Amino acid sequence: MAVARYEWKEEVAVADEDAPQGVLLSGEANVAVRIKLEREARGWSTNALSDRLNEAGFEMNPSAVWRIENGKRRINLDEAIGFAEVFGIDLRNLVGPPQLAAKARAMELIDDVIDAFRATQRANRTFTEARDALDAYLAEHPDIREEADVMVANAIAEESGRTWQKMHGQPAHENGEGPIDQV
């Protein structure tokens, strides 16, 4: 079974069954396809979706829903937020590739990976800034550099050991792997 790829042609999202897999749409085309997929997956008509949007405080008539789904009308940010809210999905997922977006769990896991990566990047920046500040201080106080370096190395080794144990269920030094606490 071929996986459909969607392209934006003359402002209409169309399926191209013979297109190579993995090609992503632009955000707006994704939204149009995704809205239709989400609506149909719930068995809602354009009238039912319009009613739900209106009840949630996002004024839209059924004709506008149809025009958005069929690429005849652009969607603004407030409307996209309304669709995401009515469908109970994250706005980022609404603009994602429909093939992935239709698999809600995949999108959740992708979001988790992206969030964890961003957290790692922030933590790396924080670590670098802290290490740079310590190095600058120690450059002014070379008499305590060795003791400070040993303290930092020991603390990092201990934390690495705790992380290893959480991940593998046994102390790293007992199985001959991972960091060994410095003495």
Backbone as ProteinMPNN parsed JSONL, in Angstrom:
{"seq_chain_A": "MAVARYEWKEEVAVADEDAPQGVLLSGEANVAVRIKLEREARGWSTNALSDRLNEAGFEMNPSAVWRIENGKRRINLDEAIGFAEVFGIDLRNLVGPPQLAAKARAMELIDDVIDAFRATQRANRTFTEARDALDAYLAEHPDIREEADVMVANAIAEESGRTWQKMHGQPAHENGEGPIDQV", "coords_chain_A": {"N_chain_A": [[0.84, -1.184, 0.0], [0.689, 2.103, -0.952], [2.006, 5.029, 0.55], [0.38, 8.011, 0.948], [1.359, 11.167, -0.293], [1.044, 14.57, 0.288], [0.505, 17.435, -1.645], [0.734, 20.953, -2.232], [-1.12, 22.341, -4.549], [-2.014, 24.795, -6.737], [-3.281, 26.095, -4.612], [-4.717, 24.041, -3.392], [-4.951, 21.242, -1.348], [-3.814, 18.171, -2.31], [-3.813, 14.634, -2.739], [-1.0, 12.698, -3.589], [-0.431, 9.762, -4.671], [1.746, 8.433, -5.835], [3.99, 9.77, -5.122], [7.256, 10.242, -3.628], [7.951, 8.819, -0.385], [7.978, 10.487, 2.813], [8.191, 13.174, 2.207], [7.442, 16.353, 3.281], [4.664, 18.507, 3.902], [3.977, 22.032, 3.649], [3.287, 24.057, 6.531], [0.666, 25.255, 6.435], [-0.684, 23.811, 4.453], [-0.557, 21.318, 5.644], [-2.245, 21.755, 7.811], [-4.759, 22.09, 6.576], [-5.198, 19.537, 5.434], [-5.015, 18.012, 7.75], [-7.134, 18.968, 9.364], [-9.35, 18.042, 7.961], [-8.859, 15.257, 8.097], [-8.98, 14.849, 10.917], [-11.612, 15.669, 11.459], [-13.108, 13.84, 9.916], [-12.27, 11.443, 11.09], [-13.584, 11.545, 13.473], [-16.125, 11.331, 12.675], [-17.599, 13.592, 12.126], [-19.579, 16.076, 10.56], [-19.075, 18.939, 8.398], [-20.775, 20.826, 9.388], [-21.159, 19.949, 12.049], [-18.564, 20.241, 13.066], [-18.257, 22.985, 12.763], [-20.253, 23.85, 14.555], [-19.128, 22.959, 16.982], [-16.781, 24.49, 17.056], [-17.905, 27.061, 17.241], [-19.244, 26.843, 19.714], [-17.013, 26.708, 21.343], [-16.135, 29.237, 21.21], [-14.961, 30.142, 18.89], [-15.77, 31.602, 16.176], [-17.132, 30.266, 13.283], [-18.428, 29.336, 10.171], [-19.996, 26.471, 8.52], [-19.347, 26.484, 5.798], [-16.942, 27.87, 5.7], [-15.292, 26.066, 7.042], [-15.279, 23.949, 5.184], [-14.088, 25.276, 2.984], [-11.535, 25.844, 4.03], [-10.545, 23.235, 4.484], [-10.361, 22.388, 1.857], [-8.513, 23.965, 0.662], [-9.337, 26.414, -0.316], [-9.488, 28.61, 1.179], [-7.535, 30.514, 3.365], [-6.182, 29.867, 6.634], [-6.296, 31.502, 9.743], [-4.193, 32.275, 12.604], [-5.673, 32.354, 15.057], [-7.918, 30.837, 14.341], [-6.695, 28.372, 13.803], [-5.821, 27.733, 16.359], [-8.321, 27.398, 17.53], [-9.304, 25.116, 16.112], [-7.39, 23.213, 16.963], [-7.959, 23.188, 19.7], [-10.648, 22.276, 19.747], [-10.32, 19.745, 18.621], [-8.748, 18.679, 20.533], [-5.959, 18.541, 20.474], [-2.444, 19.334, 20.344], [-1.319, 22.471, 19.137], [1.064, 22.431, 17.654], [0.966, 19.859, 16.649], [-1.15, 20.008, 14.921], [-0.145, 21.304, 12.701], [1.69, 19.545, 11.803], [3.096, 16.858, 9.74], [0.554, 15.126, 8.027], [0.582, 12.264, 7.852], [2.023, 11.458, 10.103], [0.712, 12.914, 12.055], [-1.805, 11.814, 12.181], [-1.383, 9.671, 13.721], [-1.625, 9.878, 16.794], [-0.167, 9.137, 19.122], [2.428, 8.817, 18.141], [2.993, 11.474, 17.491], [2.894, 12.622, 20.031], [5.095, 11.353, 21.233], [7.144, 12.256, 19.558], [7.001, 14.979, 20.159], [7.787, 14.797, 22.843], [10.458, 13.964, 22.536], [11.534, 16.171, 21.179], [11.054, 18.202, 23.086], [12.658, 17.206, 25.185], [15.165, 17.335, 23.974], [15.408, 20.119, 23.649], [15.442, 20.844, 26.358], [17.814, 19.621, 27.099], [19.605, 21.136, 25.595], [19.271, 23.649, 26.828], [20.171, 22.951, 29.402], [22.824, 22.249, 28.819], [23.812, 24.765, 28.021], [23.513, 26.151, 30.457], [25.237, 24.641, 32.093], [27.7, 25.104, 30.786], [27.937, 27.886, 31.122], [28.075, 28.011, 33.929], [30.403, 26.518, 34.397], [32.266, 28.103, 33.02], [32.123, 30.439, 34.568], [33.119, 29.458, 37.008], [35.72, 28.705, 36.177], [36.739, 31.229, 35.488], [36.746, 32.447, 37.989], [38.515, 30.764, 39.348], [40.811, 31.275, 37.908], [41.532, 33.673, 38.939], [42.078, 32.89, 41.485], [44.274, 30.878, 41.833], [45.354, 29.264, 43.812], [43.399, 27.613, 44.886], [42.509, 26.068, 42.828], [43.132, 23.282, 42.199], [41.929, 21.829, 44.324], [39.251, 22.63, 43.961], [38.74, 21.662, 41.373], [38.945, 18.885, 41.835], [36.789, 18.569, 43.581], [34.605, 19.223, 41.899], [34.901, 17.227, 39.918], [34.511, 14.898, 41.48], [31.848, 15.29, 42.345], [30.485, 15.239, 39.883], [31.109, 12.626, 39.065], [29.823, 11.148, 41.097], [27.153, 11.85, 40.588], [26.905, 10.821, 38.018], [27.17, 8.124, 38.604], [24.818, 7.702, 40.11], [22.922, 8.206, 38.128], [23.542, 6.153, 36.335], [22.844, 3.964, 37.923], [20.085, 4.338, 38.214], [19.311, 3.973, 35.584], [20.225, 1.384, 34.996], [19.86, -0.21, 37.194], [21.767, -1.122, 39.018], [24.689, -0.516, 40.937], [27.255, 1.257, 39.253], [30.007, 0.714, 39.683], [29.993, -1.878, 40.64], [29.501, -3.662, 38.572], [31.594, -3.401, 36.925], [31.432, -1.501, 34.955], [30.951, 1.834, 33.664], [31.257, 5.014, 35.431], [33.635, 5.297, 38.095], [33.679, 6.042, 41.475], [35.767, 8.637, 42.584], [38.578, 8.696, 44.815]], "CA_chain_A": [[0.0, 0.0, 0.0], [1.494, 3.325, -1.049], [1.696, 6.084, 1.505], [0.063, 9.225, 0.202], [2.057, 12.409, -0.01], [0.151, 15.655, -0.062], [1.177, 18.6, -2.186], [-0.095, 22.143, -2.354], [-1.158, 22.697, -5.96], [-3.036, 25.798, -6.99], [-3.937, 26.36, -3.341], [-5.56, 22.928, -2.975], [-4.175, 20.097, -0.871], [-4.22, 16.978, -3.035], [-2.997, 13.45, -2.452], [-0.2, 12.188, -4.692], [-0.136, 8.397, -4.243], [2.996, 7.962, -6.404], [5.098, 10.619, -4.674], [8.152, 9.574, -2.673], [7.563, 8.942, 1.018], [8.807, 11.308, 3.665], [8.17, 14.579, 1.831], [6.519, 17.03, 4.175], [3.945, 19.675, 3.419], [4.142, 23.261, 4.417], [2.382, 24.079, 7.676], [-0.716, 25.583, 6.108], [-1.251, 22.664, 3.738], [-0.733, 20.28, 6.662], [-3.428, 22.087, 8.609], [-5.955, 21.808, 5.779], [-5.36, 18.076, 5.364], [-5.208, 17.496, 9.113], [-8.492, 19.302, 9.825], [-10.271, 17.099, 7.321], [-8.619, 13.932, 8.688], [-9.501, 14.839, 12.293], [-13.074, 15.76, 11.396], [-13.633, 12.571, 9.411], [-11.982, 10.39, 12.075], [-14.596, 11.653, 14.527], [-17.435, 11.168, 12.065], [-18.294, 14.879, 12.173], [-19.792, 16.82, 9.324], [-18.549, 20.304, 8.519], [-21.722, 21.527, 10.275], [-20.883, 19.565, 13.434], [-17.31, 20.878, 13.449], [-18.559, 24.411, 12.9], [-20.979, 24.013, 15.825], [-18.176, 22.799, 18.095], [-15.926, 25.681, 17.062], [-18.718, 28.182, 17.74], [-19.448, 26.618, 21.153], [-15.74, 26.96, 22.017], [-15.837, 30.659, 21.098], [-14.249, 30.42, 17.643], [-16.852, 31.733, 15.194], [-16.842, 29.778, 11.943], [-19.563, 28.641, 9.578], [-19.611, 25.218, 7.853], [-18.744, 26.789, 4.502], [-15.545, 28.24, 5.954], [-14.582, 24.815, 7.35], [-15.092, 23.251, 3.91], [-13.118, 26.023, 2.173], [-10.203, 25.636, 4.62], [-10.155, 21.848, 4.208], [-10.129, 22.191, 0.43], [-7.515, 24.912, 0.179], [-9.97, 27.57, -0.951], [-9.435, 29.71, 2.146], [-6.424, 30.414, 4.319], [-6.585, 29.793, 8.037], [-5.466, 32.387, 10.559], [-3.684, 31.64, 13.816], [-6.758, 32.157, 16.025], [-8.728, 29.709, 13.883], [-5.899, 27.154, 14.007], [-5.904, 27.458, 17.799], [-9.666, 26.869, 17.753], [-9.362, 23.733, 15.63], [-6.588, 22.379, 17.861], [-8.699, 23.046, 20.96], [-11.834, 21.433, 19.527], [-9.857, 18.379, 18.389], [-8.01, 18.221, 21.713], [-4.583, 18.256, 20.101], [-1.512, 20.449, 20.444], [-1.237, 23.254, 17.907], [2.208, 21.923, 16.877], [0.561, 18.636, 15.949], [-2.08, 20.367, 13.851], [0.617, 21.706, 11.523], [2.634, 18.481, 11.467], [2.765, 16.033, 8.578], [-0.653, 14.346, 8.297], [0.843, 10.838, 8.043], [2.4, 11.3, 11.506], [-0.271, 13.542, 12.913], [-2.933, 10.913, 12.354], [-0.96, 8.749, 14.775], [-1.472, 10.809, 17.919], [0.892, 8.695, 20.028], [3.701, 9.149, 17.497], [3.195, 12.916, 17.631], [3.211, 12.868, 21.446], [6.466, 10.909, 21.47], [8.014, 13.19, 18.845], [7.023, 16.184, 20.995], [8.604, 14.5, 24.023], [11.862, 13.963, 22.118], [11.9, 17.561, 20.886], [11.108, 18.901, 24.377], [13.84, 16.73, 25.918], [16.328, 17.9, 23.302], [15.487, 21.539, 24.028], [15.856, 20.896, 27.765], [19.231, 19.283, 27.099], [20.324, 22.305, 25.085], [19.273, 24.658, 27.906], [21.043, 22.457, 30.473], [24.208, 22.375, 28.352], [24.173, 26.186, 28.11], [23.645, 26.474, 31.873], [26.468, 23.993, 32.562], [28.84, 25.827, 30.211], [28.027, 29.185, 31.794], [28.541, 27.782, 35.303], [31.805, 26.089, 34.332], [33.049, 29.279, 32.629], [32.197, 31.34, 35.733], [34.054, 28.842, 37.954], [37.069, 28.82, 35.607], [37.161, 32.628, 35.618], [37.046, 32.672, 39.416], [39.729, 30.02, 39.695], [41.954, 31.952, 37.294], [41.894, 34.733, 39.888], [42.449, 32.232, 42.744], [44.916, 29.618, 41.428], [45.709, 28.455, 44.976], [42.336, 26.65, 45.215], [42.072, 25.406, 41.59], [43.224, 21.828, 42.269], [40.889, 21.334, 45.234], [37.949, 22.876, 43.327], [38.6, 20.717, 40.256], [38.678, 17.562, 42.409], [35.428, 18.599, 44.108], [33.684, 19.169, 40.758], [35.021, 15.896, 39.313], [33.851, 13.927, 42.371], [30.395, 15.501, 42.303], [30.013, 14.756, 38.583], [31.22, 11.163, 39.093], [28.739, 10.635, 41.94], [25.883, 12.016, 39.862], [26.928, 9.846, 36.923], [26.889, 6.82, 39.21], [23.378, 7.645, 40.431], [22.193, 8.102, 36.859], [23.792, 4.792, 35.853], [22.064, 3.049, 38.752], [18.672, 4.506, 37.845], [19.103, 3.417, 34.251], [20.583, -0.036, 34.886], [19.438, -0.922, 38.389], [22.851, -1.605, 39.87], [25.79, 0.449, 40.997], [28.172, 1.128, 38.123], [31.293, 0.131, 40.049], [29.848, -3.301, 40.966], [29.492, -4.503, 37.385], [32.794, -3.127, 36.155], [31.154, -0.542, 33.9], [30.557, 3.177, 34.074], [32.209, 5.778, 36.241], [33.991, 4.803, 39.428], [33.884, 7.179, 42.379], [37.162, 8.965, 42.883], [38.9, 8.711, 46.238]], "C_chain_A": [[0.881, 1.241, 0.0], [1.043, 4.329, 0.0], [1.48, 7.359, 0.713], [0.952, 10.377, 0.646], [1.132, 13.515, -0.479], [0.965, 16.832, -0.559], [0.192, 19.751, -2.253], [-0.031, 22.555, -3.809], [-2.326, 23.654, -6.166], [-3.918, 26.009, -5.776], [-4.928, 25.272, -2.916], [-4.663, 21.79, -2.516], [-4.695, 18.859, -1.577], [-3.294, 15.832, -2.683], [-2.276, 13.032, -3.717], [0.298, 10.813, -4.268], [1.234, 7.914, -4.719], [4.207, 8.764, -5.946], [5.983, 9.864, -3.698], [7.705, 9.806, -1.237], [8.48, 9.918, 1.729], [8.839, 12.777, 3.292], [7.087, 15.265, 2.644], [5.863, 18.216, 3.494], [4.384, 20.913, 4.162], [3.09, 23.252, 5.513], [0.935, 24.315, 7.317], [-1.402, 24.439, 5.358], [-1.48, 21.508, 4.707], [-2.014, 20.516, 7.44], [-4.701, 21.739, 7.844], [-6.238, 20.314, 5.731], [-5.711, 17.526, 6.737], [-6.612, 17.773, 9.635], [-9.49, 18.31, 9.24], [-10.111, 15.697, 7.91], [-9.216, 13.827, 10.088], [-11.022, 14.849, 12.302], [-13.663, 14.423, 10.971], [-13.403, 11.432, 10.401], [-13.016, 10.386, 13.193], [-16.016, 11.464, 13.994], [-18.258, 12.46, 12.086], [-18.47, 15.428, 10.766], [-19.131, 18.193, 9.481], [-19.475, 21.13, 9.411], [-21.415, 21.224, 11.741], [-19.589, 20.216, 13.923], [-17.513, 22.374, 13.651], [-19.279, 24.685, 14.216], [-20.027, 23.925, 17.016], [-17.231, 23.996, 18.199], [-16.672, 26.877, 17.658], [-18.961, 28.059, 19.245], [-18.186, 26.927, 21.952], [-15.316, 28.431, 21.898], [-15.043, 31.042, 19.86], [-15.284, 30.427, 16.518], [-16.415, 31.26, 13.807], [-18.063, 29.046, 11.42], [-19.091, 27.407, 8.824], [-18.934, 25.445, 6.507], [-17.267, 27.146, 4.667], [-14.714, 26.997, 6.279], [-14.273, 24.078, 6.054], [-14.029, 23.94, 3.071], [-11.696, 25.865, 2.71], [-9.696, 24.24, 4.271], [-9.75, 21.634, 2.748], [-9.194, 23.232, -0.179], [-8.068, 26.134, -0.514], [-9.904, 28.806, -0.062], [-8.265, 29.464, 3.084], [-6.983, 30.39, 5.731], [-5.691, 30.742, 8.831], [-5.101, 31.682, 11.864], [-4.789, 31.388, 14.837], [-7.643, 30.976, 15.642], [-7.987, 28.385, 14.088], [-5.93, 26.752, 15.477], [-7.266, 26.856, 18.127], [-9.801, 25.426, 17.301], [-8.596, 22.806, 16.569], [-7.337, 22.141, 19.168], [-9.891, 22.105, 20.811], [-11.436, 19.972, 19.317], [-9.103, 17.811, 19.587], [-6.581, 17.825, 21.399], [-3.737, 19.514, 20.262], [-1.449, 21.166, 19.099], [-0.067, 22.792, 17.033], [1.815, 20.692, 16.074], [-0.38, 18.942, 14.792], [-1.326, 20.717, 12.576], [1.628, 20.653, 11.095], [2.192, 17.69, 10.251], [1.568, 15.129, 8.877], [-0.41, 12.862, 8.546], [1.227, 10.562, 9.495], [1.302, 11.806, 12.426], [-1.473, 12.638, 13.157], [-2.633, 9.858, 13.42], [-0.633, 9.586, 16.003], [-0.326, 10.412, 18.846], [2.274, 9.003, 19.438], [3.99, 10.633, 17.673], [3.534, 13.273, 19.077], [4.664, 12.508, 21.735], [7.475, 11.81, 20.762], [8.125, 14.485, 19.641], [7.89, 15.975, 22.231], [10.094, 14.543, 23.68], [12.341, 15.392, 21.859], [12.013, 18.367, 22.174], [12.342, 18.498, 25.175], [15.115, 17.284, 25.296], [16.504, 19.369, 23.681], [15.943, 21.69, 25.476], [17.346, 20.581, 27.884], [20.062, 20.464, 26.623], [20.398, 23.406, 26.15], [20.21, 24.233, 29.028], [22.514, 22.567, 30.075], [24.681, 23.828, 28.412], [24.413, 26.588, 29.56], [24.935, 25.891, 32.439], [27.702, 24.759, 32.065], [29.028, 27.178, 30.889], [28.557, 29.028, 33.218], [30.015, 27.395, 35.313], [32.717, 27.266, 33.965], [33.21, 30.25, 33.796], [33.174, 30.782, 36.768], [35.49, 28.974, 37.451], [37.599, 30.245, 35.736], [37.539, 32.938, 37.064], [38.353, 31.995, 39.802], [40.979, 30.61, 39.045], [42.455, 33.076, 38.205], [42.388, 34.16, 41.216], [43.093, 30.874, 42.448], [45.269, 28.707, 42.603], [44.634, 27.431, 45.341], [41.867, 25.844, 43.994], [42.057, 23.887, 41.722], [42.114, 21.245, 43.145], [39.499, 21.504, 44.621], [37.711, 21.9, 42.18], [38.285, 19.307, 40.749], [37.236, 17.501, 42.925], [34.395, 18.47, 42.987], [33.717, 17.773, 40.137], [34.33, 14.835, 40.162], [32.332, 14.057, 42.321], [29.806, 14.987, 40.996], [30.056, 13.227, 38.536], [30.101, 10.55, 39.936], [27.394, 10.73, 41.234], [25.796, 11.043, 38.7], [26.621, 8.446, 37.442], [25.423, 6.658, 39.558], [22.545, 7.483, 39.171], [22.327, 6.698, 36.293], [22.904, 3.806, 36.611], [20.58, 3.148, 38.417], [18.374, 3.848, 36.508], [19.281, 1.909, 34.205], [20.26, -0.856, 36.128], [20.535, -1.482, 39.258], [23.959, -0.553, 39.885], [26.792, 0.185, 39.888], [29.465, 0.429, 38.505], [31.199, -1.356, 40.37], [29.857, -4.199, 39.737], [30.666, -4.235, 36.46], [32.592, -2.149, 35.016], [30.881, 0.819, 34.502], [31.587, 3.839, 34.964], [32.434, 5.151, 37.61], [34.262, 6.021, 40.276], [35.357, 7.381, 42.644], [37.36, 8.994, 44.375], [39.745, 9.916, 46.535]], "O_chain_A": [[1.731, 1.399, 0.876], [-0.146, 4.457, 0.293], [2.318, 7.736, -0.106], [1.252, 10.526, 1.831], [0.507, 13.402, -1.533], [1.988, 17.186, 0.027], [-1.02, 19.552, -2.322], [0.994, 23.062, -4.266], [-3.467, 23.356, -5.814], [-5.141, 26.092, -5.886], [-5.867, 25.545, -2.169], [-3.721, 21.415, -3.215], [-5.874, 18.525, -1.465], [-2.123, 16.043, -2.365], [-2.868, 13.013, -4.796], [1.32, 10.699, -3.59], [1.834, 7.061, -4.066], [5.333, 8.464, -6.343], [5.521, 8.949, -3.016], [7.151, 10.856, -0.91], [9.612, 10.15, 1.305], [9.462, 13.567, 4.002], [5.946, 14.805, 2.686], [6.45, 18.847, 2.614], [5.077, 20.84, 5.177], [2.108, 22.515, 5.427], [0.053, 23.637, 7.844], [-2.57, 24.141, 5.608], [-2.481, 20.8, 4.604], [-2.777, 19.583, 7.695], [-5.623, 21.154, 8.412], [-7.366, 19.876, 5.957], [-6.594, 16.68, 6.871], [-7.216, 16.915, 10.278], [-10.364, 17.805, 9.944], [-11.102, 15.023, 8.191], [-9.879, 12.842, 10.413], [-11.647, 14.117, 13.07], [-14.605, 13.929, 11.59], [-14.251, 10.55, 10.537], [-13.291, 9.345, 13.79], [-16.981, 11.44, 14.757], [-19.488, 12.411, 12.065], [-17.61, 15.259, 9.901], [-18.686, 18.555, 10.57], [-19.017, 22.033, 10.112], [-21.409, 22.126, 12.577], [-19.52, 20.688, 15.057], [-16.995, 22.955, 14.605], [-18.953, 25.645, 14.915], [-20.114, 24.725, 17.947], [-16.92, 24.458, 19.298], [-16.126, 27.611, 18.481], [-18.892, 29.052, 19.969], [-18.268, 27.356, 23.103], [-14.271, 28.824, 22.418], [-14.508, 32.147, 19.785], [-15.628, 29.376, 15.977], [-15.459, 31.78, 13.231], [-18.663, 28.236, 12.127], [-17.905, 27.296, 8.515], [-18.047, 24.684, 6.119], [-16.439, 26.756, 3.843], [-13.568, 26.885, 5.845], [-13.146, 23.631, 5.843], [-13.16, 23.276, 2.504], [-10.75, 25.763, 1.928], [-8.563, 24.078, 3.819], [-8.898, 20.797, 2.448], [-9.103, 23.355, -1.4], [-7.34, 26.824, -1.228], [-10.224, 29.913, -0.496], [-8.04, 28.342, 3.536], [-8.104, 30.833, 5.986], [-4.478, 30.785, 8.621], [-5.64, 30.621, 12.181], [-4.838, 30.309, 15.427], [-8.068, 30.206, 16.503], [-8.588, 27.393, 14.5], [-6.05, 25.571, 15.802], [-7.357, 25.913, 18.913], [-10.353, 24.598, 18.026], [-9.091, 21.739, 16.931], [-7.35, 21.024, 19.685], [-10.112, 21.238, 21.656], [-12.129, 19.065, 19.778], [-8.847, 16.609, 19.652], [-6.049, 16.882, 21.986], [-4.265, 20.624, 20.31], [-1.519, 20.53, 18.047], [-0.187, 22.762, 15.808], [2.278, 20.505, 14.948], [-0.404, 18.218, 13.797], [-1.818, 20.453, 11.478], [2.351, 20.853, 10.119], [1.061, 17.827, 9.785], [1.573, 14.429, 9.89], [-1.107, 12.253, 9.357], [0.812, 9.553, 10.063], [1.003, 11.194, 13.451], [-2.089, 12.693, 14.222], [-3.549, 9.232, 13.953], [0.521, 9.958, 16.216], [0.413, 11.28, 19.31], [3.183, 9.406, 20.163], [5.123, 11.009, 17.975], [4.376, 14.138, 19.318], [5.379, 13.26, 22.398], [8.542, 12.096, 21.306], [9.218, 15.033, 19.784], [8.641, 16.868, 22.624], [10.895, 15.091, 24.437], [13.435, 15.77, 22.279], [12.961, 19.135, 22.341], [13.0, 19.348, 25.775], [16.043, 17.661, 26.012], [17.61, 19.809, 23.995], [16.745, 22.571, 25.784], [18.055, 21.2, 28.677], [21.113, 20.756, 27.194], [21.447, 24.017, 26.35], [20.963, 25.055, 29.552], [23.355, 22.934, 30.896], [25.815, 24.097, 28.807], [25.386, 27.276, 29.868], [25.649, 26.567, 33.18], [28.628, 25.026, 32.832], [30.154, 27.569, 31.197], [29.39, 29.818, 33.663], [30.786, 27.885, 36.138], [33.804, 27.413, 34.524], [34.284, 30.816, 33.999], [33.964, 31.531, 37.343], [36.384, 29.32, 38.224], [38.77, 30.449, 36.056], [38.536, 33.612, 37.323], [39.189, 32.577, 40.494], [42.081, 30.463, 39.572], [43.646, 33.386, 38.233], [43.042, 34.861, 41.989], [42.521, 29.834, 42.775], [45.463, 27.506, 42.414], [44.933, 26.466, 46.045], [40.944, 25.037, 44.1], [41.053, 23.26, 41.385], [41.444, 20.288, 42.758], [38.656, 20.615, 44.749], [36.61, 21.37, 42.03], [37.459, 18.611, 40.159], [36.546, 16.501, 42.728], [33.434, 17.71, 43.103], [32.665, 17.198, 39.859], [33.638, 13.969, 39.629], [31.618, 13.056, 42.261], [28.743, 14.366, 40.997], [29.131, 12.601, 38.018], [29.501, 9.55, 39.542], [26.593, 9.796, 41.281], [24.727, 10.497, 38.425], [25.903, 7.679, 36.801], [24.843, 5.597, 39.328], [21.58, 6.718, 39.147], [21.349, 6.116, 35.825], [22.289, 2.924, 36.012], [19.895, 2.128, 38.347], [17.32, 3.241, 36.323], [18.575, 1.222, 33.467], [20.38, -2.08, 36.104], [20.249, -2.26, 40.168], [24.12, 0.205, 38.928], [27.14, -0.963, 39.611], [29.977, -0.375, 37.726], [32.222, -2.042, 40.376], [30.186, -5.38, 39.842], [30.733, -4.768, 35.353], [33.487, -1.978, 34.188], [30.613, 0.943, 35.697], [32.658, 3.286, 35.216], [31.531, 4.553, 38.196], [34.982, 6.929, 39.863], [36.099, 6.431, 42.894], [36.428, 9.281, 45.126], [40.135, 10.129, 47.683]]}, "name": "protein", "num_of_chains": 1, "seq": "MAVARYEWKEEVAVADEDAPQGVLLSGEANVAVRIKLEREARGWSTNALSDRLNEAGFEMNPSAVWRIENGKRRINLDEAIGFAEVFGIDLRNLVGPPQLAAKARAMELIDDVIDAFRATQRANRTFTEARDALDAYLAEHPDIREEADVMVANAIAEESGRTWQKMHGQPAHENGEGPIDQV"}
